[in-house]
């Protein structure tokens, strides 16, 4: 496959898992990032002696919702033509409460192999010793501005990368010119700080435990799937989970079986923890808890 452009590499990461129907803040930031990446493509091999075109970034900052939607349609069409993006039912549609309410939500799914290739190449260059390329410096800034950073890195890794990028900032004209630019509006900066803090909390073992007990905080990371029979064994519980995902069109890989199986759903890992919810009667099932790498 032909190498992807900067804006395509970023879009593969930023659009994955976003809801299709709504233009929420997270999607606005992702689409603005894609627009910014198209500008930055012109400066990959440039020493930026005259600085970056701040006016162009300000135009992105104040782009209307209609403009953002048009840009979203353009990039999603581009990725679909390359078989790198599809629209699938959201994982939320597998949750008992969504199933019984009849609510249907769609989300973007980026090609799993390409998503892994992009995220791992960025992680490797930022976390390992050695020089960081201009393209990865640009991608780091785009991930920061779109609040995707904590989807790829643990808090400890973020600290390590921040220290490394601070050192680059002292010697790189590109970094100095870029790092002070913003594509977030004032109120969105508050939202991003909230999302950052939430991701910091819920990316820890304690945070995932809170989600298991109180899934209201982040329903996507605490989906509950009911099973057909009381006191089902491990295999029957897992079969019910796999059947629900197959019914909703998700790609599932079983990583580990047993009492608490580990599965990969699309591009995210989950533990399947037996439990129950109380409605009119107790309902037995499995709570999906996002798996935390420690």
C-alpha positions as CSV (number, residue, x, y, z in Angstrom):
1,X,0.0,0.0,0.0
2,X,1.2,3.5,-0.8
3,X,2.4,5.4,2.3
4,X,-0.3,7.6,3.8
5,X,-0.1,11.4,4.0
6,X,0.2,13.2,7.3
7,X,-3.5,14.1,7.4
8,X,-4.5,10.5,6.6
9,X,-2.2,9.1,9.3
10,X,-3.8,11.4,11.9
11,X,-7.3,10.7,10.7
12,X,-6.9,7.0,11.1
13,X,-6.3,7.6,14.8
14,X,-8.5,10.5,15.5
15,X,-11.7,9.3,13.8
16,X,-11.6,5.7,15.1
17,X,-14.5,5.1,17.5
18,X,-16.2,8.5,17.0
19,X,-19.9,8.6,16.6
20,X,-21.0,9.3,13.0
21,X,-24.3,11.1,13.5
22,X,-23.2,13.9,15.9
23,X,-20.7,16.8,15.7
24,X,-19.6,16.8,19.3
25,X,-16.5,18.6,20.7
26,X,-14.3,15.6,20.3
27,X,-15.2,15.3,16.6
28,X,-14.8,19.0,16.0
29,X,-11.2,18.8,17.4
30,X,-10.5,15.7,15.3
31,X,-11.7,17.4,12.1
32,X,-9.8,20.6,12.9
33,X,-6.7,18.5,13.4
34,X,-7.2,16.9,10.0
35,X,-7.4,20.4,8.4
36,X,-4.3,21.5,10.3
37,X,-2.4,18.4,9.2
38,X,-3.1,19.4,5.5
39,X,-1.3,22.7,6.2
40,X,1.5,21.0,8.0
41,X,2.2,18.7,5.1
42,X,3.6,21.7,3.2
43,X,6.3,22.1,6.0
44,X,7.6,18.6,6.5
45,X,10.8,19.3,4.7
46,X,10.9,23.0,5.4
47,X,13.0,24.5,8.2
48,X,10.2,27.0,8.9
49,X,12.6,29.9,9.1
50,X,9.7,32.3,8.6
51,X,7.4,30.5,11.0
52,X,4.1,28.8,10.3
53,X,1.1,30.6,8.7
54,X,-0.8,31.5,11.9
55,X,-3.6,33.1,10.0
56,X,-4.4,29.7,8.3
57,X,-4.6,28.1,11.7
58,X,-6.9,30.8,13.0
59,X,-9.2,30.1,10.0
60,X,-9.4,26.5,11.1
61,X,-10.1,27.6,14.7
62,X,-13.2,29.6,13.6
63,X,-14.4,27.2,10.9
64,X,-18.2,26.7,11.1
65,X,-19.9,23.5,11.9
66,X,-21.0,23.2,8.2
67,X,-17.4,23.6,7.1
68,X,-16.3,21.0,9.6
69,X,-19.0,18.6,8.4
70,X,-17.9,19.1,4.8
71,X,-14.3,18.3,5.8
72,X,-15.4,15.2,7.7
73,X,-17.3,13.9,4.6
74,X,-14.2,14.6,2.4
75,X,-11.7,12.7,4.6
76,X,-14.1,9.8,5.4
77,X,-14.7,9.4,1.6
78,X,-11.0,9.5,1.0
79,X,-10.3,6.7,3.6
80,X,-13.2,4.6,2.5
81,X,-11.9,4.7,-1.1
82,X,-8.7,3.2,0.3
83,X,-10.6,0.6,2.4
84,X,-9.3,2.1,5.6
85,X,-12.6,3.2,7.1
86,X,-16.0,1.8,7.6
87,X,-19.2,2.7,9.6
88,X,-20.4,0.1,12.1
89,X,-22.9,0.0,15.0
90,X,-21.4,1.4,18.1
91,X,-20.3,-0.9,20.9
92,X,-22.9,0.9,22.9
93,X,-25.6,-0.8,20.9
94,X,-24.5,-4.1,22.6
95,X,-25.3,-2.7,26.0
96,X,-28.5,-4.1,27.7
97,X,-29.9,-0.6,28.2
98,X,-29.4,0.4,24.6
99,X,-30.8,-2.9,23.3
100,X,-34.0,-2.5,25.4
101,X,-34.4,1.2,24.5
102,X,-34.1,0.6,20.8
103,X,-31.5,3.4,20.4
104,X,-29.0,2.8,17.6
105,X,-25.7,4.6,17.4
106,X,-23.1,4.3,14.6
107,X,-19.3,4.9,14.8
108,X,-16.3,5.0,12.6
109,X,-14.0,2.0,12.5
110,X,-10.6,2.3,11.0
111,X,-8.8,-0.7,9.5
112,X,-7.3,-2.6,12.5
113,X,-4.0,-3.4,10.8
114,X,-3.4,0.2,9.7
115,X,-4.5,1.6,13.1
116,X,-2.0,-0.7,14.9
117,X,0.7,0.2,12.4
118,X,0.2,3.9,12.8
119,X,-0.1,3.9,16.6
120,X,2.8,1.6,17.2
121,X,5.1,3.6,14.9
122,X,4.3,6.8,16.7
123,X,4.7,5.1,20.1
124,X,8.1,3.6,19.1
125,X,9.5,6.9,17.8
126,X,8.4,8.9,20.9
127,X,9.3,6.4,23.6
128,X,12.5,5.0,22.3
129,X,15.8,6.8,22.2
130,X,16.8,8.5,19.0
131,X,15.8,11.4,16.8
132,X,12.1,12.2,16.4
133,X,11.1,13.0,12.8
134,X,9.3,16.2,11.8
135,X,6.2,14.1,10.9
136,X,6.0,12.6,14.4
137,X,6.5,16.0,16.0
138,X,3.6,17.2,14.0
139,X,1.5,14.1,14.9
140,X,2.2,14.6,18.6
141,X,0.9,18.2,18.4
142,X,-2.2,17.1,16.5
143,X,-2.9,14.3,19.0
144,X,-2.4,16.8,21.8
145,X,-4.7,19.4,20.3
146,X,-7.4,16.8,19.5
147,X,-7.3,15.2,23.0
148,X,-6.4,11.8,21.5
149,X,-3.1,11.6,23.3
150,X,-4.4,9.6,26.3
151,X,-5.9,7.0,24.0
152,X,-2.4,5.9,23.0
153,X,-0.2,6.6,26.1
154,X,-0.4,5.9,29.8
155,X,0.2,8.8,32.2
156,X,3.7,7.6,32.9
157,X,4.5,7.5,29.2
158,X,3.0,11.0,28.8
159,X,5.4,12.3,31.4
160,X,8.3,10.7,29.6
161,X,7.3,12.0,26.2
162,X,6.6,15.5,27.5
163,X,10.1,15.7,28.9
164,X,11.5,14.5,25.5
165,X,9.4,17.0,23.5
166,X,10.4,19.9,25.9
167,X,14.0,19.2,25.0
168,X,13.2,19.2,21.3
169,X,11.3,22.5,21.8
170,X,14.6,24.1,22.9
171,X,16.5,23.2,19.7
172,X,13.8,22.8,16.9
173,X,12.4,25.8,15.0
174,X,9.5,23.7,13.9
175,X,8.6,22.8,17.5
176,X,9.0,26.4,18.7
177,X,6.7,27.6,15.9
178,X,4.1,24.8,16.3
179,X,3.8,24.2,20.0
180,X,2.3,27.6,20.8
181,X,-0.4,27.3,18.2
182,X,-4.0,26.3,19.3
183,X,-6.9,24.9,17.3
184,X,-9.1,24.8,20.4
185,X,-11.5,27.5,21.3
186,X,-11.6,28.8,24.9
187,X,-14.6,26.7,26.0
188,X,-13.1,23.6,24.3
189,X,-9.9,24.0,26.2
190,X,-12.0,23.6,29.4
191,X,-13.6,20.5,27.9
192,X,-10.2,19.1,26.8
193,X,-8.9,19.6,30.4
194,X,-11.9,17.7,31.7
195,X,-11.4,14.9,29.1
196,X,-7.7,14.7,29.9
197,X,-8.4,14.4,33.6
198,X,-11.1,11.8,33.1
199,X,-8.8,9.7,30.8
200,X,-6.0,10.0,33.4
201,X,-8.4,8.6,36.1
202,X,-10.0,5.9,34.0
203,X,-6.8,4.7,32.5
204,X,-5.7,3.4,35.9
205,X,-6.6,0.1,37.6
206,X,-8.6,2.0,40.3
207,X,-10.4,4.1,37.7
208,X,-11.5,1.0,35.7
209,X,-12.8,-0.4,39.0
210,X,-14.9,2.7,39.6
211,X,-16.3,2.3,36.0
212,X,-17.3,-1.3,36.8
213,X,-19.3,-0.2,39.9
214,X,-20.6,3.1,38.4
215,X,-20.7,2.7,34.6
216,X,-22.6,6.0,34.2
217,X,-19.2,7.9,34.1
218,X,-18.1,6.3,30.9
219,X,-20.7,3.9,29.5
220,X,-18.6,3.0,26.4
221,X,-16.0,1.5,28.8
222,X,-18.4,-0.5,30.9
223,X,-20.9,-2.1,28.5
224,X,-23.2,-4.8,30.1
225,X,-24.3,-7.8,28.0
226,X,-26.9,-10.1,29.4
227,X,-26.7,-13.9,29.2
228,X,-29.6,-16.2,28.4
229,X,-29.4,-18.6,31.3
230,X,-28.9,-18.2,35.0
231,X,-25.6,-19.6,36.3
232,X,-24.1,-20.0,32.9
233,X,-20.6,-21.4,32.8
234,X,-17.5,-19.6,31.4
235,X,-17.9,-20.9,27.9
236,X,-21.7,-20.0,27.7
237,X,-21.1,-16.5,29.0
238,X,-18.4,-15.9,26.5
239,X,-20.5,-17.3,23.7
240,X,-23.3,-14.9,24.5
241,X,-20.9,-12.0,24.3
242,X,-19.5,-13.1,21.0
243,X,-23.0,-13.7,19.6
244,X,-24.0,-10.1,20.6
245,X,-21.0,-8.6,18.9
246,X,-21.5,-10.7,15.8
247,X,-25.1,-9.6,15.6
248,X,-24.0,-6.0,15.7
249,X,-21.2,-6.4,13.1
250,X,-18.1,-6.0,15.3
251,X,-14.8,-7.7,14.7
252,X,-13.8,-9.7,17.9
253,X,-10.7,-11.7,18.7
254,X,-10.5,-13.8,21.9
255,X,-7.2,-13.2,23.5
256,X,-7.7,-15.3,26.6
257,X,-10.5,-17.6,27.9
258,X,-11.5,-18.5,31.5
259,X,-13.6,-16.9,34.2
260,X,-12.5,-13.4,33.1
261,X,-11.8,-13.6,29.3
262,X,-9.8,-11.0,27.5
263,X,-11.1,-10.0,24.1
264,X,-10.2,-7.4,21.4
265,X,-13.3,-5.6,20.0
266,X,-12.4,-3.7,16.8
267,X,-9.3,-1.8,18.0
268,X,-9.9,-1.9,21.8
269,X,-9.2,-4.6,24.5
270,X,-11.8,-5.5,27.1
271,X,-12.0,-7.9,30.1
272,X,-15.4,-9.8,30.4
273,X,-16.3,-9.8,34.1
274,X,-19.3,-11.8,35.3
275,X,-21.9,-9.8,37.1
276,X,-25.6,-8.8,37.2
277,X,-27.8,-5.7,37.1
278,X,-31.0,-5.2,39.0
279,X,-34.0,-4.1,37.0
280,X,-37.4,-5.7,37.8
281,X,-35.5,-8.8,38.4
282,X,-31.8,-9.5,38.7
283,X,-30.3,-10.1,35.2
284,X,-27.1,-12.1,34.9
285,X,-24.5,-11.1,32.4
286,X,-21.0,-9.8,31.6
287,X,-19.6,-6.3,32.2
288,X,-17.0,-5.3,29.6
289,X,-14.2,-3.4,31.3
290,X,-11.6,-1.7,29.2
291,X,-8.3,-3.5,29.7
292,X,-5.5,-1.4,31.2
293,X,-1.9,-2.3,30.2
294,X,0.3,-2.1,33.4
